[in-house]
Amino acid sequence: MITNWSKELGIDRTTIYTRLESGWSVDEALGTPIRKRIVIEYNDVSKTIYEWADELGIPAGTLDIRIRRGWSVARAFTK
């Protein structure tokens, strides 16, 4: 169920889990937008960081940290 909400709303499932575990109501957890939608272009394809994370099997937070630390997109996606 959370995975479906995650995909439909564009909110990482970990974010939803964390919000609920922190005492947020379901309405708050699902209705509060994430702070920013990061779009990454790689091999001429643009996707949100969450879409790339799902495709690559790497948590979105991990990708975000790698890129903010200056890693190239190719390195962030393959290490």
PyMOL Python script that loads the backbone (N, CA, C, O; Angstrom):
from pymol import cmd

cmd.read_pdbstr("""\
ATOM      1  N   MET A   1       0.828  -1.186   0.000  1.00  0.00           N
ATOM      2  CA  MET A   1       0.000   0.000   0.000  1.00  0.00           C
ATOM      3  C   MET A   1       0.873   1.250   0.000  1.00  0.00           C
ATOM      4  O   MET A   1       0.628   2.164  -0.787  1.00  0.00           O
ATOM      5  N   ILE A   2       1.882   1.312   0.860  1.00  0.00           N
ATOM      6  CA  ILE A   2       2.751   2.488   0.914  1.00  0.00           C
ATOM      7  C   ILE A   2       3.536   2.622  -0.385  1.00  0.00           C
ATOM      8  O   ILE A   2       3.761   3.735  -0.860  1.00  0.00           O
ATOM      9  N   THR A   3       3.951   1.511  -0.956  1.00  0.00           N
ATOM     10  CA  THR A   3       4.671   1.566  -2.226  1.00  0.00           C
ATOM     11  C   THR A   3       3.790   2.178  -3.315  1.00  0.00           C
ATOM     12  O   THR A   3       4.266   2.976  -4.123  1.00  0.00           O
ATOM     13  N   ASN A   4       2.528   1.811  -3.338  1.00  0.00           N
ATOM     14  CA  ASN A   4       1.604   2.384  -4.325  1.00  0.00           C
ATOM     15  C   ASN A   4       1.438   3.884  -4.106  1.00  0.00           C
ATOM     16  O   ASN A   4       1.480   4.658  -5.063  1.00  0.00           O
ATOM     17  N   TRP A   5       1.251   4.299  -2.854  1.00  0.00           N
ATOM     18  CA  TRP A   5       1.130   5.724  -2.552  1.00  0.00           C
ATOM     19  C   TRP A   5       2.404   6.459  -2.973  1.00  0.00           C
ATOM     20  O   TRP A   5       2.349   7.550  -3.540  1.00  0.00           O
ATOM     21  N   SER A   6       3.545   5.841  -2.685  1.00  0.00           N
ATOM     22  CA  SER A   6       4.829   6.445  -3.016  1.00  0.00           C
ATOM     23  C   SER A   6       4.916   6.749  -4.512  1.00  0.00           C
ATOM     24  O   SER A   6       5.266   7.859  -4.912  1.00  0.00           O
ATOM     25  N   LYS A   7       4.599   5.764  -5.314  1.00  0.00           N
ATOM     26  CA  LYS A   7       4.678   5.940  -6.770  1.00  0.00           C
ATOM     27  C   LYS A   7       3.656   6.954  -7.265  1.00  0.00           C
ATOM     28  O   LYS A   7       3.959   7.780  -8.127  1.00  0.00           O
ATOM     29  N   GLU A   8       2.450   6.891  -6.721  1.00  0.00           N
ATOM     30  CA  GLU A   8       1.390   7.796  -7.172  1.00  0.00           C
ATOM     31  C   GLU A   8       1.680   9.248  -6.805  1.00  0.00           C
ATOM     32  O   GLU A   8       1.402  10.158  -7.588  1.00  0.00           O
ATOM     33  N   LEU A   9       2.238   9.464  -5.615  1.00  0.00           N
ATOM     34  CA  LEU A   9       2.450  10.822  -5.119  1.00  0.00           C
ATOM     35  C   LEU A   9       3.847  11.365  -5.383  1.00  0.00           C
ATOM     36  O   LEU A   9       4.087  12.564  -5.240  1.00  0.00           O
ATOM     37  N   GLY A  10       4.776  10.480  -5.770  1.00  0.00           N
ATOM     38  CA  GLY A  10       6.148  10.921  -5.994  1.00  0.00           C
ATOM     39  C   GLY A  10       6.890  11.211  -4.703  1.00  0.00           C
ATOM     40  O   GLY A  10       7.820  12.017  -4.676  1.00  0.00           O
ATOM     41  N   ILE A  11       6.469  10.542  -3.625  1.00  0.00           N
ATOM     42  CA  ILE A  11       7.144  10.677  -2.333  1.00  0.00           C
ATOM     43  C   ILE A  11       7.808   9.343  -2.029  1.00  0.00           C
ATOM     44  O   ILE A  11       7.148   8.304  -2.056  1.00  0.00           O
ATOM     45  N   ASP A  12       9.088   9.359  -1.742  1.00  0.00           N
ATOM     46  CA  ASP A  12       9.820   8.136  -1.458  1.00  0.00           C
ATOM     47  C   ASP A  12       9.127   7.368  -0.336  1.00  0.00           C
ATOM     48  O   ASP A  12       8.682   7.964   0.645  1.00  0.00           O
ATOM     49  N   ARG A  13       9.036   6.060  -0.477  1.00  0.00           N
ATOM     50  CA  ARG A  13       8.346   5.251   0.539  1.00  0.00           C
ATOM     51  C   ARG A  13       9.008   5.353   1.904  1.00  0.00           C
ATOM     52  O   ARG A  13       8.330   5.266   2.928  1.00  0.00           O
ATOM     53  N   THR A  14      10.329   5.537   1.931  1.00  0.00           N
ATOM     54  CA  THR A  14      11.023   5.714   3.208  1.00  0.00           C
ATOM     55  C   THR A  14      10.548   6.986   3.900  1.00  0.00           C
ATOM     56  O   THR A  14      10.397   7.017   5.121  1.00  0.00           O
ATOM     57  N   THR A  15      10.315   8.026   3.123  1.00  0.00           N
ATOM     58  CA  THR A  15       9.800   9.279   3.682  1.00  0.00           C
ATOM     59  C   THR A  15       8.427   9.047   4.304  1.00  0.00           C
ATOM     60  O   THR A  15       8.149   9.529   5.402  1.00  0.00           O
ATOM     61  N   ILE A  16       7.576   8.315   3.606  1.00  0.00           N
ATOM     62  CA  ILE A  16       6.233   8.031   4.129  1.00  0.00           C
ATOM     63  C   ILE A  16       6.337   7.220   5.413  1.00  0.00           C
ATOM     64  O   ILE A  16       5.689   7.555   6.405  1.00  0.00           O
ATOM     65  N   TYR A  17       7.150   6.148   5.414  1.00  0.00           N
ATOM     66  CA  TYR A  17       7.337   5.329   6.618  1.00  0.00           C
ATOM     67  C   TYR A  17       7.835   6.184   7.785  1.00  0.00           C
ATOM     68  O   TYR A  17       7.318   6.096   8.898  1.00  0.00           O
ATOM     69  N   THR A  18       8.843   7.009   7.514  1.00  0.00           N
ATOM     70  CA  THR A  18       9.424   7.842   8.562  1.00  0.00           C
ATOM     71  C   THR A  18       8.396   8.810   9.120  1.00  0.00           C
ATOM     72  O   THR A  18       8.311   8.999  10.334  1.00  0.00           O
ATOM     73  N   ARG A  19       7.625   9.417   8.254  1.00  0.00           N
ATOM     74  CA  ARG A  19       6.593  10.343   8.702  1.00  0.00           C
ATOM     75  C   ARG A  19       5.579   9.627   9.599  1.00  0.00           C
ATOM     76  O   ARG A  19       5.229  10.135  10.664  1.00  0.00           O
ATOM     77  N   LEU A  20       5.115   8.469   9.180  1.00  0.00           N
ATOM     78  CA  LEU A  20       4.128   7.728   9.967  1.00  0.00           C
ATOM     79  C   LEU A  20       4.705   7.275  11.305  1.00  0.00           C
ATOM     80  O   LEU A  20       4.038   7.370  12.335  1.00  0.00           O
ATOM     81  N   GLU A  21       5.944   6.782  11.292  1.00  0.00           N
ATOM     82  CA  GLU A  21       6.595   6.349  12.530  1.00  0.00           C
ATOM     83  C   GLU A  21       6.859   7.514  13.475  1.00  0.00           C
ATOM     84  O   GLU A  21       6.981   7.325  14.685  1.00  0.00           O
ATOM     85  N   SER A  22       6.947   8.726  12.915  1.00  0.00           N
ATOM     86  CA  SER A  22       7.176   9.921  13.732  1.00  0.00           C
ATOM     87  C   SER A  22       5.875  10.501  14.284  1.00  0.00           C
ATOM     88  O   SER A  22       5.886  11.537  14.949  1.00  0.00           O
ATOM     89  N   GLY A  23       4.762   9.836  14.009  1.00  0.00           N
ATOM     90  CA  GLY A  23       3.497  10.274  14.565  1.00  0.00           C
ATOM     91  C   GLY A  23       2.629  11.121  13.649  1.00  0.00           C
ATOM     92  O   GLY A  23       1.583  11.616  14.070  1.00  0.00           O
ATOM     93  N   TRP A  24       3.053  11.293  12.393  1.00  0.00           N
ATOM     94  CA  TRP A  24       2.240  12.052  11.452  1.00  0.00           C
ATOM     95  C   TRP A  24       0.969  11.262  11.152  1.00  0.00           C
ATOM     96  O   TRP A  24       0.990  10.032  11.136  1.00  0.00           O
ATOM     97  N   SER A  25      -0.136  11.967  10.915  1.00  0.00           N
ATOM     98  CA  SER A  25      -1.349  11.298  10.466  1.00  0.00           C
ATOM     99  C   SER A  25      -1.142  10.836   9.026  1.00  0.00           C
ATOM    100  O   SER A  25      -0.225  11.294   8.344  1.00  0.00           O
ATOM    101  N   VAL A  26      -1.993   9.935   8.574  1.00  0.00           N
ATOM    102  CA  VAL A  26      -1.899   9.474   7.186  1.00  0.00           C
ATOM    103  C   VAL A  26      -2.085  10.652   6.233  1.00  0.00           C
ATOM    104  O   VAL A  26      -1.371  10.769   5.237  1.00  0.00           O
ATOM    105  N   ASP A  27      -3.048  11.526   6.543  1.00  0.00           N
ATOM    106  CA  ASP A  27      -3.279  12.704   5.689  1.00  0.00           C
ATOM    107  C   ASP A  27      -2.042  13.586   5.614  1.00  0.00           C
ATOM    108  O   ASP A  27      -1.687  14.066   4.538  1.00  0.00           O
ATOM    109  N   GLU A  28      -1.381  13.804   6.751  1.00  0.00           N
ATOM    110  CA  GLU A  28      -0.165  14.631   6.763  1.00  0.00           C
ATOM    111  C   GLU A  28       0.964  13.945   5.995  1.00  0.00           C
ATOM    112  O   GLU A  28       1.647  14.574   5.187  1.00  0.00           O
ATOM    113  N   ALA A  29       1.153  12.650   6.255  1.00  0.00           N
ATOM    114  CA  ALA A  29       2.254  11.910   5.632  1.00  0.00           C
ATOM    115  C   ALA A  29       2.134  11.876   4.120  1.00  0.00           C
ATOM    116  O   ALA A  29       3.136  11.961   3.411  1.00  0.00           O
ATOM    117  N   LEU A  30       0.908  11.751   3.624  1.00  0.00           N
ATOM    118  CA  LEU A  30       0.703  11.654   2.184  1.00  0.00           C
ATOM    119  C   LEU A  30       0.437  13.007   1.535  1.00  0.00           C
ATOM    120  O   LEU A  30       0.685  13.181   0.342  1.00  0.00           O
ATOM    121  N   GLY A  31      -0.063  13.962   2.306  1.00  0.00           N
ATOM    122  CA  GLY A  31      -0.457  15.240   1.733  1.00  0.00           C
ATOM    123  C   GLY A  31       0.583  16.334   1.804  1.00  0.00           C
ATOM    124  O   GLY A  31       0.422  17.384   1.181  1.00  0.00           O
ATOM    125  N   THR A  32       1.662  16.104   2.562  1.00  0.00           N
ATOM    126  CA  THR A  32       2.710  17.106   2.685  1.00  0.00           C
ATOM    127  C   THR A  32       3.750  16.873   1.592  1.00  0.00           C
ATOM    128  O   THR A  32       4.384  15.819   1.554  1.00  0.00           O
ATOM    129  N   PRO A  33       3.928  17.853   0.703  1.00  0.00           N
ATOM    130  CA  PRO A  33       4.903  17.643  -0.381  1.00  0.00           C
ATOM    131  C   PRO A  33       6.322  17.574   0.161  1.00  0.00           C
ATOM    132  O   PRO A  33       6.637  18.132   1.212  1.00  0.00           O
ATOM    133  N   ILE A  34       7.161  16.881  -0.577  1.00  0.00           N
ATOM    134  CA  ILE A  34       8.574  16.857  -0.227  1.00  0.00           C
ATOM    135  C   ILE A  34       9.150  18.229  -0.515  1.00  0.00           C
ATOM    136  O   ILE A  34       8.571  18.994  -1.285  1.00  0.00           O
ATOM    137  N   ARG A  35      10.264  18.544   0.081  1.00  0.00           N
ATOM    138  CA  ARG A  35      10.829  19.884  -0.041  1.00  0.00           C
ATOM    139  C   ARG A  35      11.207  20.246  -1.465  1.00  0.00           C
ATOM    140  O   ARG A  35      11.004  21.383  -1.890  1.00  0.00           O
ATOM    141  N   LYS A  36      11.745  19.310  -2.193  1.00  0.00           N
ATOM    142  CA  LYS A  36      12.164  19.604  -3.558  1.00  0.00           C
ATOM    143  C   LYS A  36      12.094  18.342  -4.388  1.00  0.00           C
ATOM    144  O   LYS A  36      12.297  17.240  -3.879  1.00  0.00           O
ATOM    145  N   ARG A  37      11.811  18.501  -5.649  1.00  0.00           N
ATOM    146  CA  ARG A  37      11.824  17.372  -6.579  1.00  0.00           C
ATOM    147  C   ARG A  37      13.094  17.496  -7.398  1.00  0.00           C
ATOM    148  O   ARG A  37      13.240  18.410  -8.209  1.00  0.00           O
ATOM    149  N   ILE A  38      13.981  16.593  -7.185  1.00  0.00           N
ATOM    150  CA  ILE A  38      15.254  16.617  -7.892  1.00  0.00           C
ATOM    151  C   ILE A  38      15.096  15.803  -9.173  1.00  0.00           C
ATOM    152  O   ILE A  38      14.747  14.623  -9.136  1.00  0.00           O
ATOM    153  N   VAL A  39      15.359  16.450 -10.302  1.00  0.00           N
ATOM    154  CA  VAL A  39      15.303  15.773 -11.594  1.00  0.00           C
ATOM    155  C   VAL A  39      16.735  15.630 -12.089  1.00  0.00           C
ATOM    156  O   VAL A  39      17.508  16.588 -12.094  1.00  0.00           O
ATOM    157  N   ILE A  40      17.068  14.423 -12.501  1.00  0.00           N
ATOM    158  CA  ILE A  40      18.423  14.119 -12.964  1.00  0.00           C
ATOM    159  C   ILE A  40      18.350  13.609 -14.392  1.00  0.00           C
ATOM    160  O   ILE A  40      17.537  12.746 -14.721  1.00  0.00           O
ATOM    161  N   GLU A  41      19.212  14.156 -15.229  1.00  0.00           N
ATOM    162  CA  GLU A  41      19.307  13.672 -16.600  1.00  0.00           C
ATOM    163  C   GLU A  41      20.524  12.763 -16.697  1.00  0.00           C
ATOM    164  O   GLU A  41      21.621  13.113 -16.263  1.00  0.00           O
ATOM    165  N   TYR A  42      20.303  11.592 -17.277  1.00  0.00           N
ATOM    166  CA  TYR A  42      21.378  10.616 -17.446  1.00  0.00           C
ATOM    167  C   TYR A  42      21.122   9.864 -18.740  1.00  0.00           C
ATOM    168  O   TYR A  42      20.033   9.326 -18.941  1.00  0.00           O
ATOM    169  N   ASN A  43      22.101   9.822 -19.607  1.00  0.00           N
ATOM    170  CA  ASN A  43      21.976   9.165 -20.919  1.00  0.00           C
ATOM    171  C   ASN A  43      20.747   9.672 -21.678  1.00  0.00           C
ATOM    172  O   ASN A  43      19.991   8.890 -22.254  1.00  0.00           O
ATOM    173  N   ASP A  44      20.564  10.997 -21.666  1.00  0.00           N
ATOM    174  CA  ASP A  44      19.472  11.665 -22.375  1.00  0.00           C
ATOM    175  C   ASP A  44      18.078  11.302 -21.853  1.00  0.00           C
ATOM    176  O   ASP A  44      17.091  11.464 -22.571  1.00  0.00           O
ATOM    177  N   VAL A  45      17.986  10.815 -20.617  1.00  0.00           N
ATOM    178  CA  VAL A  45      16.708  10.501 -19.986  1.00  0.00           C
ATOM    179  C   VAL A  45      16.602  11.324 -18.712  1.00  0.00           C
ATOM    180  O   VAL A  45      17.521  11.322 -17.894  1.00  0.00           O
ATOM    181  N   SER A  46      15.486  12.030 -18.536  1.00  0.00           N
ATOM    182  CA  SER A  46      15.251  12.817 -17.323  1.00  0.00           C
ATOM    183  C   SER A  46      14.206  12.125 -16.464  1.00  0.00           C
ATOM    184  O   SER A  46      13.117  11.788 -16.927  1.00  0.00           O
ATOM    185  N   LYS A  47      14.565  11.921 -15.191  1.00  0.00           N
ATOM    186  CA  LYS A  47      13.653  11.311 -14.223  1.00  0.00           C
ATOM    187  C   LYS A  47      13.902  11.959 -12.878  1.00  0.00           C
ATOM    188  O   LYS A  47      14.963  12.536 -12.639  1.00  0.00           O
ATOM    189  N   THR A  48      12.905  11.857 -11.993  1.00  0.00           N
ATOM    190  CA  THR A  48      13.130  12.332 -10.635  1.00  0.00           C
ATOM    191  C   THR A  48      14.112  11.400  -9.941  1.00  0.00           C
ATOM    192  O   THR A  48      14.326  10.267 -10.371  1.00  0.00           O
ATOM    193  N   ILE A  49      14.690  11.883  -8.889  1.00  0.00           N
ATOM    194  CA  ILE A  49      15.631  11.064  -8.132  1.00  0.00           C
ATOM    195  C   ILE A  49      14.939   9.800  -7.608  1.00  0.00           C
ATOM    196  O   ILE A  49      15.569   8.750  -7.473  1.00  0.00           O
ATOM    197  N   TYR A  50      13.641   9.912  -7.315  1.00  0.00           N
ATOM    198  CA  TYR A  50      12.895   8.756  -6.809  1.00  0.00           C
ATOM    199  C   TYR A  50      12.653   7.724  -7.904  1.00  0.00           C
ATOM    200  O   TYR A  50      12.684   6.521  -7.646  1.00  0.00           O
ATOM    201  N   GLU A  51      12.414   8.188  -9.113  1.00  0.00           N
ATOM    202  CA  GLU A  51      12.250   7.257 -10.237  1.00  0.00           C
ATOM    203  C   GLU A  51      13.560   6.532 -10.524  1.00  0.00           C
ATOM    204  O   GLU A  51      13.565   5.323 -10.752  1.00  0.00           O
ATOM    205  N   TRP A  52      14.678   7.272 -10.512  1.00  0.00           N
ATOM    206  CA  TRP A  52      15.979   6.629 -10.712  1.00  0.00           C
ATOM    207  C   TRP A  52      16.251   5.636  -9.582  1.00  0.00           C
ATOM    208  O   TRP A  52      16.732   4.529  -9.824  1.00  0.00           O
ATOM    209  N   ALA A  53      15.941   6.036  -8.354  1.00  0.00           N
ATOM    210  CA  ALA A  53      16.186   5.162  -7.205  1.00  0.00           C
ATOM    211  C   ALA A  53      15.435   3.847  -7.363  1.00  0.00           C
ATOM    212  O   ALA A  53      16.001   2.779  -7.131  1.00  0.00           O
ATOM    213  N   ASP A  54      14.168   3.913  -7.756  1.00  0.00           N
ATOM    214  CA  ASP A  54      13.389   2.690  -7.966  1.00  0.00           C
ATOM    215  C   ASP A  54      13.984   1.832  -9.071  1.00  0.00           C
ATOM    216  O   ASP A  54      14.077   0.612  -8.939  1.00  0.00           O
ATOM    217  N   GLU A  55      14.383   2.473 -10.156  1.00  0.00           N
ATOM    218  CA  GLU A  55      14.942   1.720 -11.292  1.00  0.00           C
ATOM    219  C   GLU A  55      16.269   1.058 -10.937  1.00  0.00           C
ATOM    220  O   GLU A  55      16.532  -0.077 -11.335  1.00  0.00           O
ATOM    221  N   LEU A  56      17.103   1.777 -10.183  1.00  0.00           N
ATOM    222  CA  LEU A  56      18.446   1.288  -9.883  1.00  0.00           C
ATOM    223  C   LEU A  56      18.522   0.447  -8.618  1.00  0.00           C
ATOM    224  O   LEU A  56      19.510  -0.253  -8.398  1.00  0.00           O
ATOM    225  N   GLY A  57      17.489   0.509  -7.786  1.00  0.00           N
ATOM    226  CA  GLY A  57      17.517  -0.221  -6.521  1.00  0.00           C
ATOM    227  C   GLY A  57      18.443   0.418  -5.495  1.00  0.00           C
ATOM    228  O   GLY A  57      18.990  -0.265  -4.629  1.00  0.00           O
ATOM    229  N   ILE A  58      18.614   1.725  -5.598  1.00  0.00           N
ATOM    230  CA  ILE A  58      19.446   2.489  -4.667  1.00  0.00           C
ATOM    231  C   ILE A  58      18.541   3.499  -3.978  1.00  0.00           C
ATOM    232  O   ILE A  58      17.782   4.188  -4.659  1.00  0.00           O
ATOM    233  N   PRO A  59      18.589   3.616  -2.649  1.00  0.00           N
ATOM    234  CA  PRO A  59      17.723   4.587  -1.974  1.00  0.00           C
ATOM    235  C   PRO A  59      17.932   6.007  -2.507  1.00  0.00           C
ATOM    236  O   PRO A  59      19.059   6.413  -2.788  1.00  0.00           O
ATOM    237  N   ALA A  60      16.841   6.749  -2.641  1.00  0.00           N
ATOM    238  CA  ALA A  60      16.910   8.122  -3.147  1.00  0.00           C
ATOM    239  C   ALA A  60      17.816   8.983  -2.276  1.00  0.00           C
ATOM    240  O   ALA A  60      18.545   9.834  -2.787  1.00  0.00           O
ATOM    241  N   GLY A  61      17.774   8.767  -0.965  1.00  0.00           N
ATOM    242  CA  GLY A  61      18.637   9.527  -0.057  1.00  0.00           C
ATOM    243  C   GLY A  61      20.101   9.293  -0.335  1.00  0.00           C
ATOM    244  O   GLY A  61      20.911  10.216  -0.245  1.00  0.00           O
ATOM    245  N   THR A  62      20.448   8.064  -0.674  1.00  0.00           N
ATOM    246  CA  THR A  62      21.840   7.731  -0.997  1.00  0.00           C
ATOM    247  C   THR A  62      22.266   8.457  -2.272  1.00  0.00           C
ATOM    248  O   THR A  62      23.351   9.035  -2.330  1.00  0.00           O
ATOM    249  N   LEU A  63      21.410   8.423  -3.288  1.00  0.00           N
ATOM    250  CA  LEU A  63      21.730   9.128  -4.535  1.00  0.00           C
ATOM    251  C   LEU A  63      21.882  10.620  -4.287  1.00  0.00           C
ATOM    252  O   LEU A  63      22.810  11.246  -4.798  1.00  0.00           O
ATOM    253  N   ASP A  64      20.971  11.192  -3.502  1.00  0.00           N
ATOM    254  CA  ASP A  64      21.016  12.622  -3.196  1.00  0.00           C
ATOM    255  C   ASP A  64      22.324  12.992  -2.502  1.00  0.00           C
ATOM    256  O   ASP A  64      22.966  13.976  -2.870  1.00  0.00           O
ATOM    257  N   ILE A  65      22.715  12.222  -1.515  1.00  0.00           N
ATOM    258  CA  ILE A  65      23.966  12.498  -0.785  1.00  0.00           C
ATOM    259  C   ILE A  65      25.169  12.399  -1.711  1.00  0.00           C
ATOM    260  O   ILE A  65      26.047  13.262  -1.688  1.00  0.00           O
ATOM    261  N   ARG A  66      25.213  11.355  -2.521  1.00  0.00           N
ATOM    262  CA  ARG A  66      26.341  11.178  -3.443  1.00  0.00           C
ATOM    263  C   ARG A  66      26.474  12.376  -4.376  1.00  0.00           C
ATOM    264  O   ARG A  66      27.571  12.895  -4.580  1.00  0.00           O
ATOM    265  N   ILE A  67      25.360  12.805  -4.933  1.00  0.00           N
ATOM    266  CA  ILE A  67      25.403  13.915  -5.893  1.00  0.00           C
ATOM    267  C   ILE A  67      25.764  15.221  -5.191  1.00  0.00           C
ATOM    268  O   ILE A  67      26.529  16.023  -5.726  1.00  0.00           O
ATOM    269  N   ARG A  68      25.210  15.438  -3.984  1.00  0.00           N
ATOM    270  CA  ARG A  68      25.560  16.669  -3.254  1.00  0.00           C
ATOM    271  C   ARG A  68      27.021  16.680  -2.826  1.00  0.00           C
ATOM    272  O   ARG A  68      27.592  17.749  -2.612  1.00  0.00           O
ATOM    273  N   ARG A  69      27.628  15.517  -2.698  1.00  0.00           N
ATOM    274  CA  ARG A  69      29.059  15.434  -2.364  1.00  0.00           C
ATOM    275  C   ARG A  69      29.945  15.592  -3.583  1.00  0.00           C
ATOM    276  O   ARG A  69      31.169  15.506  -3.485  1.00  0.00           O
ATOM    277  N   GLY A  70      29.328  15.825  -4.735  1.00  0.00           N
ATOM    278  CA  GLY A  70      30.109  16.101  -5.932  1.00  0.00           C
ATOM    279  C   GLY A  70      30.369  14.910  -6.834  1.00  0.00           C
ATOM    280  O   GLY A  70      31.119  15.023  -7.803  1.00  0.00           O
ATOM    281  N   TRP A  71      29.762  13.769  -6.535  1.00  0.00           N
ATOM    282  CA  TRP A  71      29.939  12.617  -7.401  1.00  0.00           C
ATOM    283  C   TRP A  71      29.288  12.909  -8.752  1.00  0.00           C
ATOM    284  O   TRP A  71      28.281  13.613  -8.818  1.00  0.00           O
ATOM    285  N   SER A  72      29.852  12.376  -9.812  1.00  0.00           N
ATOM    286  CA  SER A  72      29.192  12.457 -11.114  1.00  0.00           C
ATOM    287  C   SER A  72      27.943  11.583 -11.050  1.00  0.00           C
ATOM    288  O   SER A  72      27.855  10.670 -10.229  1.00  0.00           O
ATOM    289  N   VAL A  73      26.987  11.869 -11.916  1.00  0.00           N
ATOM    290  CA  VAL A  73      25.780  11.067 -11.941  1.00  0.00           C
ATOM    291  C   VAL A  73      26.118   9.610 -12.264  1.00  0.00           C
ATOM    292  O   VAL A  73      25.580   8.693 -11.643  1.00  0.00           O
ATOM    293  N   ALA A  74      27.002   9.401 -13.228  1.00  0.00           N
ATOM    294  CA  ALA A  74      27.392   8.034 -13.602  1.00  0.00           C
ATOM    295  C   ALA A  74      27.971   7.289 -12.396  1.00  0.00           C
ATOM    296  O   ALA A  74      27.626   6.130 -12.164  1.00  0.00           O
ATOM    297  N   ARG A  75      28.834   7.935 -11.641  1.00  0.00           N
ATOM    298  CA  ARG A  75      29.432   7.298 -10.465  1.00  0.00           C
ATOM    299  C   ARG A  75      28.361   7.038  -9.392  1.00  0.00           C
ATOM    300  O   ARG A  75      28.328   5.961  -8.797  1.00  0.00           O
ATOM    301  N   ALA A  76      27.494   8.017  -9.149  1.00  0.00           N
ATOM    302  CA  ALA A  76      26.447   7.877  -8.138  1.00  0.00           C
ATOM    303  C   ALA A  76      25.510   6.712  -8.471  1.00  0.00           C
ATOM    304  O   ALA A  76      25.004   6.038  -7.573  1.00  0.00           O
ATOM    305  N   PHE A  77      25.289   6.485  -9.746  1.00  0.00           N
ATOM    306  CA  PHE A  77      24.374   5.442 -10.189  1.00  0.00           C
ATOM    307  C   PHE A  77      25.010   4.054 -10.233  1.00  0.00           C
ATOM    308  O   PHE A  77      24.291   3.056 -10.277  1.00  0.00           O
ATOM    309  N   THR A  78      26.342   3.970 -10.223  1.00  0.00           N
ATOM    310  CA  THR A  78      26.977   2.661 -10.432  1.00  0.00           C
ATOM    311  C   THR A  78      27.801   2.152  -9.260  1.00  0.00           C
ATOM    312  O   THR A  78      28.231   0.999  -9.284  1.00  0.00           O
ATOM    313  N   LYS A  79      28.034   2.953  -8.249  1.00  0.00           N
ATOM    314  CA  LYS A  79      28.861   2.500  -7.122  1.00  0.00           C
ATOM    315  C   LYS A  79      28.016   1.903  -6.022  1.00  0.00           C
ATOM    316  O   LYS A  79      28.549   1.472  -5.000  1.00  0.00           O
TER     317      LYS A  79
END
""", "prot")
cmd.dss("prot")
cmd.show_as("cartoon", "prot")
cmd.util.cbc("prot")
cmd.orient("prot")
